[in-house]
Amino acid sequence: MVTHRKRDAVGMHFKSILLAVAVAYADSRSEDAQRSRPYAVVVYGGTPAGISAAVAAARELRGDATSRVLLVEPSPWIGGMASGGLGCTDKVGDRSYGGLAREFVNRTNAKYGEHRRQLPHCTTSTAFEPHVATEVFHEMLAEASVELLVGATLVRVARTGRTLSSIELDLHEETGGRDDLTVQGSIYIDR
């Protein structure tokens, strides 16, 4: 004979199992959604050119809340040779460059303020140390709301006809093991 108390206990147990299954299913769906991300622009390569492309794209799309820009760098750092030790830029005169290159130089110069010292190997006023270049690049990316993935290597690409539709990245540098992420972009830029 089944009493009301036993029936209620079985019903509660069944409900808790259903709830656990529903939560697990929802978690797996949200994990799948996190493993595949859409972007308006995906830039592969965190060199000065790649950083400039990502910052320019993000600034252009700033008014559109749904448009995200992603910069992917396979190494653990960004900035290429500029943040890797080439801290003396070639420059003929102040009118020989502009745009984001000029902004970068102005911002690195501003980091030194009045305490700028002339580096012995550089005859121009645009010399900077690697850590200063790295700091300025990170600031520019953050201010433009560019999402950054470092240590993310390209595993494969997917195409629809001749058009690139997604890229698969291995995030081993961030996670310490194989962890793939699929990224879909409307526009892809390879530095």
MDAnalysis code that builds the backbone (N, CA, C; Angstrom):
import MDAnalysis as mda
import numpy as np

u = mda.Universe.empty(573, n_residues=191, atom_resindex=np.repeat(np.arange(191), 3), trajectory=True)
u.add_TopologyAttr("name", ["N", "CA", "C"] * 191)
u.add_TopologyAttr("resid", np.arange(1, 192))
u.add_TopologyAttr("resname", ["MET", "VAL", "THR", "HIS", "ARG", "LYS", "ARG", "ASP", "ALA", "VAL", "GLY", "MET", "HIS", "PHE", "LYS", "SER", "ILE", "LEU", "LEU", "ALA", "VAL", "ALA", "VAL", "ALA", "TYR", "ALA", "ASP", "SER", "ARG", "SER", "GLU", "ASP", "ALA", "GLN", "ARG", "SER", "ARG", "PRO", "TYR", "ALA", "VAL", "VAL", "VAL", "TYR", "GLY", "GLY", "THR", "PRO", "ALA", "GLY", "ILE", "SER", "ALA", "ALA", "VAL", "ALA", "ALA", "ALA", "ARG", "GLU", "LEU", "ARG", "GLY", "ASP", "ALA", "THR", "SER", "ARG", "VAL", "LEU", "LEU", "VAL", "GLU", "PRO", "SER", "PRO", "TRP", "ILE", "GLY", "GLY", "MET", "ALA", "SER", "GLY", "GLY", "LEU", "GLY", "CYS", "THR", "ASP", "LYS", "VAL", "GLY", "ASP", "ARG", "SER", "TYR", "GLY", "GLY", "LEU", "ALA", "ARG", "GLU", "PHE", "VAL", "ASN", "ARG", "THR", "ASN", "ALA", "LYS", "TYR", "GLY", "GLU", "HIS", "ARG", "ARG", "GLN", "LEU", "PRO", "HIS", "CYS", "THR", "THR", "SER", "THR", "ALA", "PHE", "GLU", "PRO", "HIS", "VAL", "ALA", "THR", "GLU", "VAL", "PHE", "HIS", "GLU", "MET", "LEU", "ALA", "GLU", "ALA", "SER", "VAL", "GLU", "LEU", "LEU", "VAL", "GLY", "ALA", "THR", "LEU", "VAL", "ARG", "VAL", "ALA", "ARG", "THR", "GLY", "ARG", "THR", "LEU", "SER", "SER", "ILE", "GLU", "LEU", "ASP", "LEU", "HIS", "GLU", "GLU", "THR", "GLY", "GLY", "ARG", "ASP", "ASP", "LEU", "THR", "VAL", "GLN", "GLY", "SER", "ILE", "TYR", "ILE", "ASP", "ARG"])
u.atoms.positions = np.array([
    [0.824, -1.156, 0.000],
    [0.000, 0.000, 0.000],
    [0.888, 1.246, 0.000],
    [0.577, 2.185, -0.886],
    [1.348, 3.426, -1.026],
    [0.639, 4.514, -0.244],
    [1.387, 5.084, 0.644],
    [0.808, 6.181, 1.434],
    [1.101, 7.491, 0.719],
    [0.392, 8.523, 1.145],
    [0.627, 9.856, 0.583],
    [2.063, 10.303, 0.819],
    [2.598, 9.949, 1.980],
    [3.957, 10.364, 2.323],
    [4.970, 9.720, 1.374],
    [4.822, 8.422, 1.074],
    [5.740, 7.733, 0.161],
    [5.596, 8.284, -1.252],
    [4.351, 8.511, -1.687],
    [4.108, 9.038, -3.023],
    [4.721, 10.424, -3.159],
    [4.583, 11.265, -2.135],
    [5.183, 12.602, -2.165],
    [6.709, 12.512, -2.213],
    [7.281, 11.556, -1.468],
    [8.734, 11.384, -1.451],
    [9.229, 10.936, -2.828],
    [8.525, 10.004, -3.466],
    [8.895, 9.544, -4.804],
    [8.739, 10.690, -5.798],
    [7.661, 11.448, -5.685],
    [7.441, 12.587, -6.571],
    [8.527, 13.636, -6.419],
    [8.938, 13.919, -5.189],
    [10.000, 14.895, -4.945],
    [11.324, 14.393, -5.512],
    [11.590, 13.089, -5.329],
    [12.820, 12.510, -5.854],
    [12.832, 12.611, -7.383],
    [11.715, 12.286, -8.027],
    [11.592, 12.367, -9.472],
    [11.788, 13.816, -9.945],
    [11.175, 14.766, -9.232],
    [11.331, 16.179, -9.596],
    [12.779, 16.632, -9.467],
    [13.466, 16.188, -8.435],
    [14.864, 16.594, -8.259],
    [15.745, 15.992, -9.352],
    [15.415, 14.757, -9.792],
    [16.168, 14.158, -10.901],
    [15.907, 14.942, -12.181],
    [14.656, 15.286, -12.437],
    [14.330, 16.085, -13.619],
    [15.043, 17.427, -13.590],
    [15.061, 18.064, -12.439],
    [15.733, 19.346, -12.297],
    [17.230, 19.199, -12.564],
    [17.847, 18.154, -12.035],
    [19.277, 17.919, -12.251],
    [19.576, 17.690, -13.726],
    [18.727, 16.914, -14.405],
    [18.907, 16.671, -15.836],
    [18.741, 17.973, -16.621],
    [17.742, 18.769, -16.265],
    [17.506, 20.043, -16.956],
    [18.678, 20.992, -16.762],
    [19.212, 21.069, -15.552],
    [20.352, 21.943, -15.281],
    [21.579, 21.459, -16.052],
    [21.825, 20.154, -16.059],
    [22.970, 19.604, -16.788],
    [22.838, 19.890, -18.279],
    [21.630, 19.738, -18.825],
    [21.399, 20.016, -20.236],
    [21.630, 21.491, -20.527],
    [21.118, 22.360, -19.680],
    [21.302, 23.808, -19.872],
    [22.773, 24.178, -19.781],
    [23.498, 23.576, -18.826],
    [24.933, 23.845, -18.709],
    [25.680, 23.404, -19.947],
    [25.334, 22.234, -20.488],
    [26.033, 21.757, -21.678],
    [25.707, 22.640, -22.873],
    [24.493, 23.124, -22.946],
    [24.130, 24.031, -24.044],
    [24.881, 25.343, -23.922],
    [24.986, 25.893, -22.693],
    [25.698, 27.154, -22.524],
    [27.187, 26.948, -22.756],
    [27.736, 25.757, -22.392],
    [29.144, 25.474, -22.662],
    [29.384, 25.392, -24.158],
    [28.465, 24.748, -24.905],
    [28.580, 24.701, -26.356],
    [28.529, 26.103, -26.936],
    [27.662, 26.953, -26.403],
    [27.555, 28.328, -26.894],
    [28.846, 29.081, -26.614],
    [29.489, 28.805, -25.467],
    [30.745, 29.459, -25.152],
    [31.864, 28.939, -26.045],
    [31.777, 27.722, -26.518],
    [32.822, 27.136, -27.350],
    [32.703, 27.599, -28.795],
    [31.645, 28.313, -29.126],
    [31.452, 28.854, -30.466],
    [30.977, 30.294, -30.325],
    [31.798, 31.227, -30.813],
    [31.481, 32.637, -30.619],
    [31.439, 33.382, -31.954],
    [30.412, 34.204, -32.152],
    [30.349, 35.018, -33.372],
    [30.987, 36.401, -33.152],
    [31.675, 36.879, -34.176],
    [32.307, 38.205, -34.140],
    [32.067, 38.910, -35.467],
    [32.044, 40.218, -35.423],
    [31.946, 40.997, -36.661],
    [33.279, 40.924, -37.406],
    [34.376, 41.068, -36.655],
    [35.717, 41.052, -37.248],
    [36.616, 40.160, -36.396],
    [37.370, 39.288, -37.055],
    [38.364, 38.448, -36.403],
    [39.713, 38.758, -37.046],
    [40.675, 39.177, -36.231],
    [42.026, 39.479, -36.711],
    [42.954, 38.412, -36.163],
    [43.727, 37.778, -37.046],
    [44.675, 36.752, -36.617],
    [46.078, 37.333, -36.714],
    [46.710, 37.520, -35.565],
    [48.070, 38.031, -35.510],
    [48.150, 39.313, -34.712],
    [48.812, 39.260, -33.556],
    [48.904, 40.410, -32.667],
    [50.132, 41.259, -32.902],
    [50.542, 41.411, -34.149],
    [51.630, 42.321, -34.504],
    [51.098, 43.749, -34.468],
    [51.951, 44.761, -34.609],
    [51.425, 46.127, -34.684],
    [50.365, 46.296, -35.782],
    [50.561, 45.618, -36.912],
    [49.560, 45.705, -37.983],
    [48.245, 45.064, -37.570],
    [48.304, 43.897, -36.929],
    [47.088, 43.234, -36.467],
    [46.382, 44.024, -35.388],
    [47.150, 44.583, -34.456],
    [46.564, 45.410, -33.394],
    [45.893, 46.635, -34.005],
    [46.561, 47.268, -34.961],
    [45.985, 48.443, -35.627],
    [44.691, 48.089, -36.356],
    [44.679, 46.948, -37.039],
    [43.466, 46.518, -37.749],
    [42.324, 46.287, -36.774],
    [42.606, 45.625, -35.645],
    [41.564, 45.336, -34.659],
    [41.044, 46.615, -34.010],
    [41.938, 47.509, -33.637],
    [41.530, 48.770, -33.005],
    [40.717, 49.611, -33.988],
    [41.179, 49.714, -35.231],
    [40.452, 50.506, -36.234],
    [39.058, 49.928, -36.480],
    [38.960, 48.600, -36.585],
    [37.652, 47.956, -36.805],
    [36.729, 48.212, -35.624],
    [37.247, 48.057, -34.410],
    [36.410, 48.256, -33.219],
    [35.947, 49.699, -33.106],
    [36.813, 50.623, -33.413],
    [36.421, 52.042, -33.369],
    [35.364, 52.349, -34.422],
    [35.494, 51.740, -35.571],
    [34.511, 51.943, -36.645],
    [33.153, 51.367, -36.264],
    [33.146, 50.246, -35.548],
    [31.906, 49.560, -35.174],
    [31.389, 49.964, -33.801],
    [32.003, 50.937, -33.178],
    [31.714, 51.293, -31.784],
    [30.229, 51.515, -31.510],
    [29.492, 52.084, -32.408],
    [28.078, 52.372, -32.174],
    [27.179, 51.146, -32.195],
    [27.686, 50.030, -32.712],
    [26.890, 48.815, -32.844],
    [27.220, 47.867, -31.688],
    [26.313, 47.753, -30.738],
    [26.550, 46.951, -29.527],
    [26.702, 45.467, -29.826],
    [26.177, 44.995, -30.954],
    [26.253, 43.566, -31.269],
    [27.521, 43.203, -32.035],
    [28.275, 44.189, -32.470],
    [29.479, 43.927, -33.253],
    [30.694, 43.843, -32.351],
    [31.266, 42.646, -32.294],
    [32.452, 42.432, -31.466],
    [33.653, 42.175, -32.367],
    [34.823, 42.586, -31.866],
    [36.070, 42.385, -32.595],
    [36.978, 41.513, -31.739],
    [37.596, 40.519, -32.369],
    [38.497, 39.598, -31.683],
    [39.869, 39.665, -32.324],
    [40.898, 39.768, -31.488],
    [42.284, 39.676, -31.929],
    [42.853, 38.373, -31.377],
    [43.367, 37.527, -32.270],
    [43.921, 36.233, -31.893],
    [45.425, 36.261, -32.144],
    [46.192, 35.920, -31.116],
    [47.658, 35.843, -31.242],
    [48.114, 34.461, -30.780],
    [48.849, 33.730, -31.633],
    [49.272, 32.389, -31.247],
    [50.359, 32.358, -30.160],
    [51.142, 33.406, -30.039],
    [52.186, 33.423, -29.004],
    [51.603, 33.945, -27.689],
    [52.359, 33.898, -26.619],
    [51.838, 34.375, -25.331],
    [51.840, 35.900, -25.178],
    [52.324, 36.642, -26.163],
    [52.390, 38.097, -26.034],
    [51.956, 38.765, -27.333],
    [51.658, 40.046, -27.244],
    [51.265, 40.824, -28.421],
    [52.328, 41.881, -28.704],
    [52.296, 42.418, -29.895],
    [53.152, 43.550, -30.241],
    [54.274, 43.248, -31.199],
    [54.483, 41.981, -31.529],
    [55.529, 41.633, -32.486],
    [56.878, 42.196, -32.083],
    [57.625, 42.698, -33.053],
    [58.963, 43.211, -32.781],
    [58.932, 44.488, -31.944],
    [57.849, 45.256, -32.021],
    [57.777, 46.506, -31.255],
    [57.806, 46.243, -29.753],
    [57.155, 45.176, -29.317],
    [57.179, 44.840, -27.889],
    [58.221, 43.779, -27.586],
    [58.908, 43.298, -28.609],
    [59.924, 42.281, -28.433],
    [61.336, 42.831, -28.403],
    [61.492, 44.147, -28.458],
    [62.819, 44.715, -28.329],
    [63.205, 45.723, -29.390],
    [62.459, 45.816, -30.484],
    [62.774, 46.822, -31.497],
    [62.107, 48.125, -31.069],
    [62.802, 48.870, -30.215],
    [62.206, 50.057, -29.612],
    [62.641, 51.354, -30.227],
    [63.274, 51.295, -31.367],
    [63.678, 52.514, -32.055],
    [63.067, 52.448, -33.447],
    [62.072, 53.257, -33.685],
    [61.368, 53.182, -34.960],
    [62.082, 53.996, -36.027],
    [61.928, 53.544, -37.260],
    [62.464, 54.311, -38.392],
    [61.528, 55.472, -38.652],
    [62.099, 56.635, -38.768],
    [61.260, 57.813, -38.957],
    [62.093, 58.875, -39.653],
    [61.575, 59.404, -40.725],
    [62.275, 60.468, -41.442],
    [61.903, 61.810, -40.844],
    [60.661, 62.013, -40.590],
    [60.187, 63.271, -40.014],
    [58.800, 63.082, -39.448],
    [58.335, 64.073, -38.737],
    [57.022, 63.966, -38.109],
    [55.887, 63.791, -39.102],
    [56.085, 64.199, -40.342],
    [55.020, 64.063, -41.335],
    [55.120, 62.767, -42.121],
    [56.052, 61.877, -41.745],
    [56.245, 60.645, -42.509],
    [55.307, 59.520, -42.084],
    [54.561, 59.711, -41.014],
    [53.629, 58.681, -40.577],
    [52.479, 59.352, -39.830],
    [51.369, 58.629, -39.731],
    [50.192, 59.190, -39.069],
    [49.290, 58.084, -38.571],
    [48.046, 58.435, -38.317],
    [47.045, 57.462, -37.912],
    [47.375, 56.763, -36.617],
    [47.147, 55.439, -36.589],
    [47.392, 54.657, -35.383],
    [48.881, 54.531, -35.066],
    [49.738, 54.584, -36.075],
    [51.185, 54.563, -35.819],
    [51.583, 55.822, -35.051],
    [51.078, 56.956, -35.458],
    [51.361, 58.213, -34.757],
    [50.789, 58.161, -33.334],
    [49.566, 57.635, -33.193],
    [48.964, 57.517, -31.860],
    [49.826, 56.637, -30.956],
    [50.310, 55.522, -31.491],
    [51.161, 54.628, -30.704],
    [52.429, 55.352, -30.235],
    [53.105, 56.036, -31.146],
    [54.334, 56.759, -30.793],
    [54.047, 57.851, -29.769],
    [52.976, 58.607, -29.975],
    [52.628, 59.669, -29.022],
    [52.345, 59.093, -27.635],
    [51.671, 57.960, -27.598],
    [51.332, 57.359, -26.307],
    [52.561, 56.760, -25.620],
    [53.465, 56.169, -26.393],
    [54.691, 55.659, -25.765],
    [55.526, 56.829, -25.252],
    [55.613, 57.913, -26.028],
    [56.352, 59.093, -25.577],
    [55.739, 59.665, -24.300],
    [54.412, 59.683, -24.223],
    [53.723, 60.244, -23.055],
    [54.009, 59.431, -21.789],
    [54.291, 58.152, -21.939],
    [54.598, 57.313, -20.773],
    [55.862, 57.782, -20.058],
    [56.768, 58.384, -20.808],
    [58.029, 58.834, -20.227],
    [57.940, 60.249, -19.666],
    [57.045, 61.054, -20.223],
    [56.918, 62.428, -19.752],
    [58.236, 63.168, -19.853],
    [58.557, 63.943, -18.834],
    [59.797, 64.719, -18.831],
    [61.018, 63.862, -18.511],
    [60.784, 62.627, -18.136],
    [61.886, 61.749, -17.732],
    [62.419, 60.919, -18.894],
    [62.082, 61.313, -20.107],
    [62.551, 60.575, -21.278],
    [64.065, 60.704, -21.355],
    [64.686, 59.566, -21.573],
    [66.127, 59.599, -21.788],
    [66.402, 59.074, -23.190],
    [67.390, 59.566, -23.794],
    [67.756, 59.146, -25.136],
    [68.442, 57.790, -25.057],
    [67.956, 56.832, -25.807],
    [68.608, 55.530, -25.862],
    [69.835, 55.655, -26.759],
    [70.958, 55.097, -26.363],
    [72.210, 55.315, -27.096],
    [72.189, 54.811, -28.539],
    [71.415, 53.793, -28.835],
    [71.402, 53.217, -30.175],
    [70.376, 53.879, -31.099],
    [69.659, 54.867, -30.596],
    [68.566, 55.452, -31.377],
    [68.772, 56.952, -31.529],
    [68.698, 57.410, -32.759],
    [68.920, 58.839, -33.021],
    [67.613, 59.615, -33.166],
    [66.479, 58.948, -33.030],
    [65.193, 59.635, -33.131],
    [64.581, 59.782, -31.746],
    [63.516, 60.531, -31.666],
    [62.848, 60.740, -30.378],
    [61.716, 59.742, -30.161],
    [61.680, 58.678, -30.953],
    [60.578, 57.723, -30.854],
    [61.015, 56.389, -30.260],
    [62.050, 56.398, -29.438],
    [62.521, 55.165, -28.818],
    [61.659, 54.819, -27.609],
    [61.451, 53.520, -27.394],
    [60.650, 53.062, -26.259],
    [61.122, 51.683, -25.844],
    [60.855, 51.340, -24.615],
    [61.227, 50.035, -24.087],
    [60.101, 49.032, -24.376],
    [60.447, 47.740, -24.474],
    [59.437, 46.722, -24.803],
    [58.226, 46.726, -23.873],
    [58.436, 46.869, -22.566],
    [57.295, 46.830, -21.643],
    [56.372, 48.030, -21.837],
    [56.917, 49.154, -22.279],
    [56.086, 50.330, -22.542],
    [55.236, 50.093, -23.789],
    [55.833, 49.518, -24.827],
    [55.070, 49.202, -26.039],
    [53.938, 48.229, -25.718],
    [54.234, 47.190, -24.942],
    [53.222, 46.204, -24.567],
    [52.083, 46.874, -23.804],
    [52.428, 47.730, -22.865],
    [51.417, 48.435, -22.072],
    [50.521, 49.303, -22.955],
    [51.115, 50.033, -23.880],
    [50.333, 50.906, -24.771],
    [49.426, 50.072, -25.673],
    [49.940, 48.974, -26.229],
    [49.108, 48.116, -27.072],
    [47.906, 47.579, -26.291],
    [48.128, 47.108, -25.073],
    [47.022, 46.597, -24.249],
    [46.009, 47.705, -23.941],
    [46.474, 48.905, -23.667],
    [45.569, 50.030, -23.399],
    [44.717, 50.342, -24.622],
    [45.346, 50.380, -25.786],
    [44.596, 50.692, -27.015],
    [43.530, 49.642, -27.292],
    [43.872, 48.371, -27.099],
    [42.903, 47.293, -27.317],
    [41.750, 47.379, -26.319],
    [42.071, 47.617, -25.056],
    [41.035, 47.691, -24.022],
    [40.112, 48.878, -24.258],
    [40.674, 50.022, -24.589],
    [39.858, 51.221, -24.829],
    [38.918, 51.043, -26.007],
    [39.335, 50.263, -26.996],
    [38.492, 50.016, -28.173],
    [37.560, 48.821, -27.968],
    [37.634, 48.170, -26.792],
    [36.824, 46.993, -26.461],
    [37.090, 45.815, -27.398],
    [38.342, 45.637, -27.770],
    [38.741, 44.485, -28.573],
    [38.982, 43.319, -27.626],
    [38.370, 42.177, -27.923],
    [38.629, 40.972, -27.142],
    [39.943, 40.372, -27.621],
    [40.749, 39.887, -26.692],
    [42.085, 39.391, -27.006],
    [42.229, 37.943, -26.561],
    [42.736, 37.107, -27.457],
    [43.089, 35.722, -27.136],
    [44.559, 35.538, -27.467],
    [45.387, 35.294, -26.460],
    [46.796, 35.004, -26.705],
    [47.035, 33.521, -26.456],
    [48.058, 32.990, -27.103],
    [48.349, 31.570, -26.960],
    [47.294, 30.696, -27.610],
    [46.600, 31.217, -28.599],
    [45.532, 30.481, -29.289],
    [46.008, 30.147, -30.697],
    [46.296, 28.885, -30.926],
    [46.814, 28.486, -32.227],
    [45.691, 27.994, -33.138],
    [45.878, 28.238, -34.403],
    [44.899, 27.839, -35.407],
    [44.967, 26.336, -35.625],
    [43.809, 25.668, -35.508],
    [43.723, 24.226, -35.705],
    [43.229, 23.922, -37.113],
    [42.141, 24.594, -37.494],
    [41.579, 24.384, -38.837],
    [40.649, 25.537, -39.183],
    [40.352, 25.626, -40.458],
    [39.392, 26.615, -40.927],
    [38.249, 25.890, -41.616],
    [37.093, 26.513, -41.594],
    [35.935, 25.978, -42.316],
    [35.538, 26.996, -43.368],
    [35.207, 26.485, -44.531],
    [34.801, 27.370, -45.618],
    [33.448, 26.945, -46.154],
    [32.747, 27.925, -46.652],
    [31.535, 27.688, -47.421],
    [31.867, 28.183, -48.819],
    [32.093, 27.245, -49.730],
    [32.591, 27.624, -51.045],
    [33.998, 28.188, -50.896],
    [34.204, 29.398, -51.370],
    [35.510, 30.050, -51.260],
    [35.571, 31.019, -50.091],
    [34.490, 31.074, -49.311],
    [34.398, 32.028, -48.212],
    [34.705, 31.353, -46.881],
    [35.570, 31.972, -46.108],
    [35.896, 31.486, -44.774],
    [34.684, 31.696, -43.878],
    [34.237, 30.626, -43.200],
    [33.046, 30.749, -42.358],
    [33.364, 30.668, -40.869],
    [34.446, 29.944, -40.505],
    [34.838, 29.881, -39.099],
    [36.274, 29.381, -39.001],
    [36.858, 29.636, -37.835],
    [38.174, 29.092, -37.537],
    [38.093, 28.364, -36.204],
    [38.858, 27.304, -36.091],
    [38.921, 26.567, -34.831],
    [40.279, 26.839, -34.210],
    [40.267, 27.229, -32.943],
    [41.480, 27.585, -32.226],
    [41.721, 26.627, -31.076],
    [42.976, 26.362, -30.797],
    [43.365, 25.586, -29.623],
    [43.848, 26.576, -28.578],
    [43.190, 26.597, -27.435],
    [43.507, 27.541, -26.363],
    [44.461, 26.941, -25.341],
    [45.364, 26.078, -25.771],
    [46.247, 25.368, -24.851],
    [47.053, 26.289, -23.951],
    [47.447, 27.442, -24.429],
    [48.232, 28.366, -23.603],
    [47.420, 28.876, -22.417],
    [46.117, 29.097, -22.629],
    [45.271, 29.622, -21.559],
    [44.828, 28.540, -20.583],
    [44.660, 27.316, -21.060],
    [44.060, 26.275, -20.233],
    [45.045, 25.214, -19.771],
    [46.241, 25.178, -20.366],
    [47.215, 24.170, -19.990],
    [46.992, 22.826, -20.665],
    [46.023, 22.714, -21.508],
    [45.735, 21.478, -22.236],
    [44.924, 21.802, -23.469],
    [44.597, 20.803, -24.239],
    [43.844, 21.020, -25.468],
    [42.449, 21.492, -25.131],
    [42.073, 22.626, -25.664],
    [40.750, 23.195, -25.432],
    [40.387, 24.003, -26.665],
    [39.514, 23.469, -27.501],
    [39.192, 24.111, -28.770],
    [38.048, 25.102, -28.643],
    [38.138, 26.139, -29.455],
    [37.113, 27.172, -29.547],
    [36.875, 27.448, -31.017],
    [35.627, 27.448, -31.435],
    [35.282, 27.800, -32.806],
    [34.837, 29.253, -32.835],
    [35.402, 30.004, -33.765],
    [35.121, 31.432, -33.880],
    [34.556, 31.699, -35.267],
    [33.394, 32.345, -35.309],
    [32.787, 32.727, -36.575],
    [32.912, 34.237, -36.739],
    [33.356, 34.661, -37.894],
    [33.492, 36.080, -38.161],
    [32.823, 36.462, -39.457],
    [32.338, 37.685, -39.502],
    [31.835, 38.207, -40.762],
    [32.991, 38.640, -41.657],
    [34.059, 39.156, -41.011],
    [35.259, 39.589, -41.718],
    [36.464, 38.977, -41.006],
    [37.406, 38.457, -41.781],
    [38.642, 37.907, -41.237],
    [39.808, 38.713, -41.786],
    [40.751, 39.043, -40.916],
    [41.958, 39.756, -41.329],
    [43.148, 38.959, -40.806],
    [44.062, 38.626, -41.714],
    [45.286, 37.929, -41.320],
    [46.418, 38.906, -41.481],
    [47.049, 39.255, -40.384],
    [48.097, 40.262, -40.413],
    [49.158, 39.879, -41.371],
])
